[in-house]
Amino acid sequence: MPERQIDLLLLIIVSQSQSKKLMANLNKKQFYFTVIDSSSTLFQESTVCLVMGLNHSQMELLDRLIHKYCQPYRKYVPVQLQSFGELSRLPMIETIEGGATLYGMIVEHFEQI
């Protein structure tokens, strides 16, 4: 991939379960990123943040890769309840997990030293 001027800074928040496939395929397409592991969150599923600088012309390819490897899915998880005395069946709730959240910021100046 030819060197292009970086004009976007992206933060990609992705579920940890889907991050390995996404990162492997981003590397195959020569997208480079920094991984920030945010595994201790308030949510049931751990997340990973990828920080990436790129040229806006690569955005369409990146978007296709994210859509391909980060599809939301339904999951049933037990409700976190504390009950006194007897242990009964815990109720389950349906959640939507996976997917990705993408934040983009315009870069006015980028310099790599």
MOVEN-V671372 format. One record per residue. RES is the residue in one small letter. PHI is phi in radians with two decimals (999 if undefined). PSI is psi in degrees with one decimal (NA if undefined). OMEGA is omega in whole degrees, 0 to 359 (NA if undefined). Layout:
BEGIN
((RES | PHI | PSI | OMEGA) (RES | PHI | PSI | OMEGA))
END
This chain:
BEGIN
((m | 999 | 125.1 | 181) (p | -1.13 | 150.2 | 180) (e | -1.19 | 126.2 | 179) (r | -2.16 | 154.8 | 179) (q | -1.18 | 131.5 | 178) (i | -1.35 | 122.3 | 179) (d | -2.26 | 5.1 | 176) (l | -2.36 | 139.9 | 171) (l | -1.97 | 123.9 | 184) (l | -2.03 | 141.5 | 169) (l | -2.02 | 120.7 | 180) (i | -2.01 | 115.0 | 178) (i | -1.73 | 120.1 | 185) (v | -2.37 | 149.9 | 179) (s | -1.14 | 144.5 | 183) (q | -1.07 | -34.3 | 181) (s | -1.16 | -25.8 | 180) (q | -1.77 | -7.8 | 187) (s | -1.21 | -35.6 | 184) (k | -1.10 | -46.1 | 178) (k | -1.13 | -42.7 | 180) (l | -1.08 | -48.4 | 182) (m | -1.10 | -41.1 | 179) (a | -1.08 | -42.0 | 181) (n | -1.33 | -29.3 | 173) (l | -1.13 | -42.2 | 178) (n | -1.10 | -39.6 | 178) (k | -1.05 | -33.9 | 180) (k | -1.62 | 12.6 | 177) (q | 1.08 | 38.6 | 168) (f | -1.66 | 131.5 | 182) (y | -2.01 | 144.3 | 188) (f | -2.70 | 165.8 | 172) (t | -1.93 | 135.6 | 181) (v | -1.71 | 127.5 | 172) (i | -2.02 | 111.2 | 182) (d | -1.46 | 119.0 | 179) (s | -2.05 | 56.4 | 189) (s | -1.28 | -19.6 | 179) (s | -1.75 | 87.0 | 183) (t | -2.05 | 178.4 | 177) (l | -1.32 | -16.5 | 186) (f | -1.56 | 160.1 | 180) (q | -1.07 | -41.6 | 184) (e | -1.76 | 135.3 | 179) (s | -1.24 | 152.3 | 179) (t | -2.18 | 162.5 | 177) (v | -2.25 | 140.7 | 176) (c | -1.91 | 125.5 | 175) (l | -1.82 | 127.6 | 178) (v | -1.86 | 127.0 | 188) (m | -2.50 | 137.0 | 171) (g | -1.87 | 134.9 | 179) (l | -2.75 | 170.7 | 176) (n | -1.51 | 143.8 | 183) (h | -1.02 | -24.0 | 180) (s | -1.19 | -18.1 | 179) (q | -1.59 | -3.1 | 187) (m | -1.10 | -39.3 | 181) (e | -1.11 | -44.0 | 178) (l | -1.12 | -43.8 | 178) (l | -1.05 | -44.1 | 180) (d | -1.07 | -41.2 | 178) (r | -1.11 | -41.7 | 179) (l | -1.13 | -42.3 | 179) (i | -1.11 | -44.0 | 179) (h | -1.11 | -35.4 | 182) (k | -1.23 | -41.8 | 188) (y | -1.81 | -3.0 | 183) (c | -2.26 | 56.9 | 178) (q | -1.42 | 136.7 | 175) (p | -1.17 | 151.3 | 178) (y | -2.51 | 157.3 | 180) (r | -1.54 | 142.8 | 179) (k | -2.54 | 145.3 | 176) (y | -1.85 | 126.3 | 181) (v | -2.20 | 147.3 | 178) (p | -1.25 | 143.5 | 177) (v | -1.25 | 137.0 | 180) (q | -1.44 | 97.4 | 180) (l | -2.14 | 146.5 | 171) (q | -1.96 | 119.6 | 178) (s | -2.11 | 145.5 | 181) (f | -1.56 | 142.9 | 175) (g | 1.55 | -103.9 | 188) (e | -1.51 | 152.9 | 173) (l | -1.72 | 116.8 | 178) (s | -1.97 | 173.8 | 178) (r | -1.08 | 128.8 | 178) (l | -1.36 | 135.7 | 177) (p | -1.18 | 150.7 | 180) (m | -1.90 | 146.9 | 173) (i | -2.13 | 150.5 | 179) (e | -1.57 | 130.9 | 178) (t | -2.19 | 157.2 | 172) (i | -1.85 | 120.8 | 181) (e | -2.15 | 172.5 | 181) (g | 1.42 | -160.9 | 184) (g | 1.38 | -172.3 | 181) (a | -2.60 | 153.0 | 173) (t | -2.08 | 129.9 | 185) (l | -2.07 | 125.0 | 176) (y | -2.00 | 130.7 | 179) (g | -2.16 | 138.3 | 178) (m | -2.27 | 136.6 | 179) (i | -1.24 | 135.7 | 179) (v | -1.81 | 120.5 | 178) (e | -1.47 | -32.7 | 181) (h | -2.56 | 131.4 | 176) (f | -2.31 | 131.7 | 179) (e | -2.43 | 125.8 | 178) (q | -1.83 | 125.4 | 184) (i | -1.88 | NA | NA))
END
